[in-house]
């Protein structure tokens, strides 16, 4: 398992801003604040959570700016959507390579694991045989409670 802050290769805010500008997107101060919130987060955030966190530092932020910025970041493959057990989609910084996610159901913390090995191959083979599908890709999201949240429950 890898550190959530270092797993995605493109977490650097200034790199994201440069990519947006290189692709012709105008980066306003509110948009820059949204980019910083997402690119530095270790948690899967809903658009409303992004709005609330960013607004704490940039009070004039509008919710439309959050959605537009997410859309632009998605077009550049800098973020991706993840699903939460409650049916709500959240946003995380995109990662490179073949990784899977562990998502805390309490705080939304995201950690990555590569999931490669005999057990995953065996599972894919079994699913293919049982379903008749020719499985050629997979992406796994596991949900649970992270250690910090578990420790908070104990105390």
Helices and strands as residue ranges (DSSP letters): H 4-7, H 13-22, H 29-40, H 47-55, H 63-75, E 79-83, E 89-93, E 100-104, E 110-113, H 118-131, E 141-144, H 147-154
